Amino acid sequence: MLTRARQRAVREGTSEHVDVLVGDARSLPARNHTVDIAFMEGTLELFSEAEMSGLVRELERVLPALKRVLPEDARNGVAPMEWAGAENDLS
């Protein structure tokens, strides 16, 4: 998946502006407020509700705009979604 993401950034001409990182969701490999987008697929449902709160706090640490999307009083919830043919979306 990392290789595909890097290849796509090169193909799209955005590789100079994109860093593809992999890490533990509980301790992301990024400085505070330095990430524009975080993508976790098939991840949240693996954690307990208490652990999910910690994941949200970690996202708040690295994503400066998260509080605008997820207010502090938001309830934790997991809604895994997938669109038809998603497994074929390799471009």
C-alpha positions, 0 to 999 in steps of 0.5 A: 500500500505504501509503494502504491501511494508513493507511486501515485504521488509521483504519477500525479506530480505531487511527490514533492508535497507528499510524505507517506508514513506508516506507524502505530495509530497510538503514537503517530510518527509526526510532530504536533500539528504537521499532518494535513490528512491521516488515513486509517482503513480497517483500523478503528474496529480493532480497538476498544472504545477507551483505546479509540479515545486515545487514537482520537487524541493522537489525531488531534495532536498531529492534525491541526484542524481535527477539532473543527471536524470532530468536536470535543463532545463528539461520541466515538463511533465506528462505521466501516464503509466500502464502495463497490469495487473498492478492492479494484481501485489501485490507480 
